[in-house]
Amino acid sequence: MSATSRLTPVPSTGPSIKLTPRPLEADLKHHDAEEPPREEGVRLQFASGKGRGQYQTFMFWLLRAIAACNVLALLAVCAFLLQNGLPALSWSFLTEPPRQMMTQGGIFPCIIGTAILSLGSLLLAFPLGVASAVYLNEYAKRNAFARFVRLGVNNLAGVPSVVFGLFGLSFFVTFCGFGVSIVSGVLTLAVLTLPVIIGTAEEALRNVPDTYREASLALGATKSQTIARVILPSALPGMLTGAILGVARAAGETAAIMFTASVFYMPKGPDSIFSPVMALPYHMYVLATAGTEIDKTRPLQYGTGLVLLLLVLGMNLLAIILRDRLQKRH
């Protein structure tokens, strides 16, 4: 038999089978004919991988440019307020009440009123928001009532602030009889910021690993002990993010307090929780829209806006420092 032929082995028993030699050269040619498609597929795979890399690079730079535009817009607003409001800042501007039809004097009652309304609403909304988030995430995760509550919270987060202001006017001011006062303003702002705090607190609880819960329960702790001593301390830094957002929104609201808490002018601070207050956003709105001396109050408008911005940034910075310390501790 030729060395260039390949024979199929003949079985030892059974009928005789005719051997059909197949040339080895034919096998080699057939094998060579199949090689090019495989190499072409490899080249296509490399090409598609290169295309994916280019697409990822393009999307990375696009998102980076969008983020840079947002930062530049924020810096432009800050620079504009600094340029126009910095000349109006002085010790008397920060410590005196307004005078001469709001064209002179300072904004001290406005600063006090804004701080009272913002911190008061936070003291009410934060415990209620955390308690609601604990119930939704730890006790009623997937039932129909929890889905209904989540739907309501998400919808309330997108409601315009003027709607909350009208609700506060009709319920707290008129129905409850609190009048235009700190109580009405604080309760209205608490309702306004509650959806934001519930959403961020629930997300923070959801980010706590389940292994923490399982380990605590395995050591003999009850569910309430696990929540109080393990889950809440771990989720507290994330919950403070909701508190930051809530304070920032409450401090900058105008429509929600113009019907419930703010007045045009007060020579001093409030006497009680049932007294009205001046607030920075409403004061700035009055300076820009009311009166006949709007041009004379222009520096006061920019100065008030700058003080409001610095006040919100200061609250946010304080909360961020507290959050970072809690993260290091836990």
C-alpha positions as CSV (number, residue, x, y, z in Angstrom):
1,M,0.0,0.0,0.0
2,S,1.2,3.5,-0.8
3,A,2.6,5.6,2.0
4,T,0.4,8.5,0.9
5,S,-2.9,6.5,1.5
6,R,-4.9,6.0,4.7
7,L,-6.9,2.8,5.2
8,T,-9.8,2.2,7.6
9,P,-9.1,-0.8,9.9
10,V,-10.9,-4.0,9.0
11,P,-12.9,-5.7,11.8
12,S,-11.7,-9.1,12.8
13,T,-15.2,-10.8,12.5
14,G,-18.2,-10.4,10.3
15,P,-18.5,-10.0,6.5
16,S,-15.7,-8.7,4.5
17,I,-15.6,-5.0,3.9
18,K,-13.9,-3.4,0.9
19,L,-11.3,-1.0,1.9
20,T,-11.5,2.4,0.2
21,P,-8.2,4.3,0.4
22,R,-8.4,8.1,0.6
23,P,-5.3,10.1,-0.4
24,L,-3.7,12.1,2.3
25,E,-3.2,15.0,0.0
26,A,-7.0,15.4,-0.4
27,D,-7.3,15.7,3.4
28,L,-4.6,18.3,3.5
29,K,-6.2,20.4,0.7
30,H,-9.6,20.1,2.5
31,H,-8.0,21.3,5.7
32,D,-6.3,24.2,4.0
33,A,-9.6,25.2,2.4
34,E,-11.2,25.6,5.8
35,E,-8.6,27.8,7.3
36,P,-9.4,31.2,5.6
37,P,-12.9,31.5,7.0
38,R,-11.7,30.9,10.6
39,E,-9.0,33.6,10.2
40,E,-11.6,36.0,8.8
41,G,-13.8,35.3,11.8
42,V,-10.9,36.1,14.1
43,R,-10.2,39.4,12.2
44,L,-13.9,40.3,12.5
45,Q,-13.9,39.6,16.2
46,F,-10.8,41.8,16.7
47,A,-12.5,44.6,14.6
48,S,-15.7,44.4,16.7
49,G,-13.6,44.6,19.9
50,K,-11.8,47.6,18.6
51,G,-15.1,49.2,17.8
52,R,-16.4,48.6,21.3
53,G,-13.3,50.2,22.7
54,Q,-13.8,53.3,20.5
55,Y,-17.4,53.6,21.5
56,Q,-16.6,53.3,25.2
57,T,-13.9,56.0,24.8
58,F,-16.4,58.3,23.0
59,M,-19.1,57.8,25.7
60,F,-16.5,58.4,28.5
61,W,-15.4,61.8,27.0
62,L,-19.0,62.8,26.2
63,L,-20.1,62.2,29.8
64,R,-17.0,63.9,31.0
65,A,-17.8,67.0,28.9
66,I,-21.4,67.0,30.2
67,A,-20.2,66.9,33.8
68,A,-17.7,69.7,33.1
69,C,-20.5,71.8,31.6
70,N,-22.6,71.3,34.8
71,V,-19.6,72.3,37.0
72,L,-18.9,75.3,34.8
73,A,-22.5,76.5,35.0
74,L,-22.5,76.2,38.8
75,L,-19.2,78.1,39.0
76,A,-20.6,80.8,36.7
77,V,-23.6,81.3,39.0
78,C,-21.3,81.5,42.0
79,A,-18.9,83.9,40.3
80,F,-21.9,86.1,39.2
81,L,-23.2,86.3,42.8
82,L,-19.7,87.0,44.2
83,Q,-19.1,89.8,41.7
84,N,-22.4,91.5,42.3
85,G,-23.2,90.6,45.9
86,L,-19.8,90.9,47.5
87,P,-19.8,94.7,47.6
88,A,-23.1,94.7,49.6
89,L,-21.7,92.4,52.3
90,S,-20.7,94.1,55.5
91,W,-21.1,93.6,59.2
92,S,-24.1,95.9,59.4
93,F,-25.7,94.1,56.4
94,L,-25.5,90.8,58.3
95,T,-26.6,92.1,61.8
96,E,-29.2,94.9,61.1
97,P,-32.8,94.8,60.0
98,P,-33.9,96.4,56.7
99,R,-34.7,100.2,56.8
100,Q,-36.0,102.9,54.5
101,M,-38.5,100.9,52.5
102,M,-36.1,97.9,52.2
103,T,-33.5,100.1,50.4
104,Q,-31.0,100.2,53.4
105,G,-30.1,98.2,56.4
106,G,-29.4,94.5,56.6
107,I,-31.0,91.1,56.5
108,F,-30.4,89.8,60.0
109,P,-34.1,88.8,60.6
110,C,-34.1,87.0,57.3
111,I,-31.1,84.9,58.2
112,I,-32.7,84.0,61.5
113,G,-36.0,83.1,59.9
114,T,-34.4,80.9,57.2
115,A,-32.3,79.0,59.8
116,I,-35.4,78.4,62.0
117,L,-37.5,77.2,59.1
118,S,-34.8,74.9,57.6
119,L,-33.6,73.3,60.8
120,G,-37.1,73.0,62.2
121,S,-38.4,71.2,59.1
122,L,-35.3,68.9,59.2
123,L,-36.0,68.0,62.8
124,L,-39.5,66.9,61.9
125,A,-38.9,65.3,58.5
126,F,-35.7,63.4,59.2
127,P,-37.1,61.0,62.0
128,L,-40.3,60.5,60.1
129,G,-38.4,59.8,56.9
130,V,-36.0,57.4,58.5
131,A,-38.9,55.5,60.3
132,S,-40.8,55.3,57.0
133,A,-37.8,54.0,55.2
134,V,-37.1,51.4,57.8
135,Y,-40.7,50.1,57.6
136,L,-40.6,50.0,53.8
137,N,-37.2,48.3,53.5
138,E,-37.1,46.0,56.6
139,Y,-40.7,45.0,57.3
140,A,-42.9,45.6,54.2
141,K,-40.6,44.9,51.3
142,R,-42.9,43.6,48.7
143,N,-46.5,43.8,49.8
144,A,-49.2,45.9,48.0
145,F,-49.2,48.6,50.7
146,A,-45.5,49.2,50.4
147,R,-45.8,49.5,46.7
148,F,-48.6,52.1,47.1
149,V,-46.5,54.1,49.6
150,R,-43.5,54.1,47.3
151,L,-45.6,55.3,44.4
152,G,-47.0,58.1,46.5
153,V,-43.5,59.1,47.7
154,N,-42.1,59.2,44.2
155,N,-45.1,61.3,43.0
156,L,-44.8,63.7,45.9
157,A,-41.1,64.3,45.1
158,G,-42.1,65.8,41.8
159,V,-45.0,68.0,42.9
160,P,-44.2,71.8,42.5
161,S,-43.6,73.6,45.8
162,V,-46.4,76.0,45.2
163,V,-48.9,73.1,45.6
164,F,-47.3,72.4,49.0
165,G,-47.7,76.1,49.8
166,L,-51.4,76.1,49.0
167,F,-51.8,72.9,51.0
168,G,-50.1,74.5,54.0
169,L,-52.3,77.6,53.6
170,S,-55.5,75.6,53.5
171,F,-54.7,73.0,56.2
172,F,-52.1,74.4,58.7
173,V,-52.9,78.1,58.4
174,T,-56.7,77.9,58.0
175,F,-58.0,74.6,59.2
176,C,-55.6,74.0,62.1
177,G,-55.7,77.7,63.0
178,F,-52.0,78.2,63.3
179,G,-52.1,81.3,61.1
180,V,-49.1,82.6,59.2
181,S,-46.4,81.5,61.6
182,I,-43.3,79.5,62.1
183,V,-45.3,76.4,62.9
184,S,-47.2,76.5,59.7
185,G,-44.0,77.1,57.7
186,V,-42.0,74.3,59.4
187,L,-44.8,71.8,58.9
188,T,-45.2,72.7,55.3
189,L,-41.5,72.5,54.6
190,A,-41.4,69.1,56.5
191,V,-44.1,67.7,54.2
192,L,-42.1,69.1,51.2
193,T,-38.8,67.5,52.1
194,L,-40.2,64.2,53.5
195,P,-40.3,62.4,50.1
196,V,-36.6,63.2,49.4
197,I,-35.5,62.0,52.8
198,I,-37.6,58.8,52.5
199,G,-36.1,58.0,49.1
200,T,-32.5,58.5,50.1
201,A,-32.9,56.8,53.5
202,E,-34.5,53.7,51.9
203,E,-31.7,53.6,49.3
204,A,-29.1,53.8,52.1
205,L,-30.8,50.9,53.9
206,R,-30.9,48.9,50.7
207,N,-27.1,49.3,50.3
208,V,-26.4,47.7,53.7
209,P,-25.2,44.1,52.9
210,D,-27.5,41.3,53.9
211,T,-24.6,39.5,55.6
212,Y,-24.8,42.1,58.4
213,R,-28.4,41.2,59.1
214,E,-27.7,37.5,58.9
215,A,-24.7,37.7,61.2
216,S,-26.5,39.7,63.8
217,L,-29.5,37.4,63.8
218,A,-27.2,34.4,63.9
219,L,-25.6,35.8,67.1
220,G,-29.0,35.9,68.8
221,A,-30.1,39.5,68.2
222,T,-33.7,40.3,67.5
223,K,-34.8,42.1,64.4
224,S,-35.3,45.4,66.2
225,Q,-31.9,45.1,67.8
226,T,-30.3,44.3,64.5
227,I,-32.0,47.4,62.9
228,A,-31.1,49.7,65.8
229,R,-27.5,48.6,66.4
230,V,-26.3,47.2,63.1
231,I,-28.3,48.5,60.1
232,L,-29.0,52.1,61.1
233,P,-25.4,52.9,62.1
234,S,-24.2,51.5,58.8
235,A,-26.8,53.4,56.7
236,L,-26.5,56.7,58.6
237,P,-23.9,58.3,56.3
238,G,-26.1,57.7,53.3
239,M,-29.2,59.0,55.2
240,L,-27.3,62.3,55.9
241,T,-27.2,62.8,52.1
242,G,-31.0,63.0,52.2
243,A,-30.8,65.4,55.1
244,I,-28.4,67.6,53.1
245,L,-30.8,67.6,50.1
246,G,-33.8,68.3,52.4
247,V,-32.1,71.3,54.1
248,A,-30.9,72.8,50.8
249,R,-34.4,72.6,49.3
250,A,-36.1,73.9,52.4
251,A,-33.7,76.9,52.7
252,G,-34.3,77.9,49.1
253,E,-38.1,77.6,48.9
254,T,-40.2,80.7,48.3
255,A,-43.6,79.5,47.2
256,A,-44.0,77.1,50.1
257,I,-43.4,79.8,52.8
258,M,-44.9,82.9,51.2
259,F,-48.4,81.6,52.0
260,T,-47.6,80.0,55.4
261,A,-44.8,81.7,57.3
262,S,-43.1,84.8,55.7
263,V,-44.0,88.4,56.0
264,F,-42.7,91.5,54.2
265,Y,-41.0,93.2,57.1
266,M,-40.1,92.6,60.7
267,P,-37.9,94.9,62.7
268,K,-36.6,92.0,64.9
269,G,-36.8,88.2,65.2
270,P,-39.9,86.2,66.0
271,D,-41.3,86.2,69.6
272,S,-42.7,82.7,69.5
273,I,-43.4,79.7,67.3
274,F,-46.7,81.3,66.4
275,S,-45.1,84.4,65.0
276,P,-44.4,85.0,61.4
277,V,-40.8,85.4,60.2
278,M,-38.8,86.9,57.4
279,A,-36.8,84.6,55.1
280,L,-34.0,85.1,52.6
281,P,-35.8,83.7,49.5
282,Y,-39.0,85.6,50.1
283,H,-37.1,88.7,51.0
284,M,-35.2,88.5,47.7
285,Y,-38.4,87.9,45.9
286,V,-40.0,91.0,47.4
287,L,-36.9,93.1,46.6
288,A,-37.0,92.1,43.0
289,T,-40.7,92.4,42.3
290,A,-42.3,94.9,44.8
291,G,-41.8,98.6,45.4
292,T,-40.8,101.5,43.3
293,E,-37.1,101.5,44.2
294,I,-36.1,98.3,42.6
295,D,-32.9,99.7,41.1
296,K,-31.8,101.0,44.5
297,T,-32.3,97.5,46.0
298,R,-30.4,95.7,43.3
299,P,-27.2,95.4,45.4
300,L,-29.3,94.1,48.3
301,Q,-30.8,91.5,46.1
302,Y,-27.4,90.2,45.0
303,G,-26.2,90.4,48.6
304,T,-29.2,88.4,49.8
305,G,-28.7,85.8,47.1
306,L,-25.0,85.4,48.0
307,V,-25.8,85.0,51.7
308,L,-28.4,82.4,50.9
309,L,-25.9,80.5,48.8
310,L,-23.2,80.7,51.5
311,L,-25.8,79.5,54.2
312,V,-26.8,76.5,52.1
313,L,-23.2,75.6,51.3
314,G,-22.3,76.0,55.0
315,M,-25.0,73.6,56.0
316,N,-24.0,71.1,53.4
317,L,-20.4,71.3,54.4
318,L,-21.2,70.7,58.0
319,A,-23.3,67.7,57.1
320,I,-20.6,66.3,54.8
321,I,-18.0,66.6,57.5
322,L,-20.4,64.8,59.9
323,R,-21.1,62.1,57.4
324,D,-17.4,61.5,56.7
325,R,-16.6,61.1,60.4
326,L,-19.5,58.6,60.7
327,Q,-18.1,56.6,57.7
328,K,-14.7,56.4,59.3
329,R,-16.2,55.3,62.6
330,H,-18.3,52.5,61.0
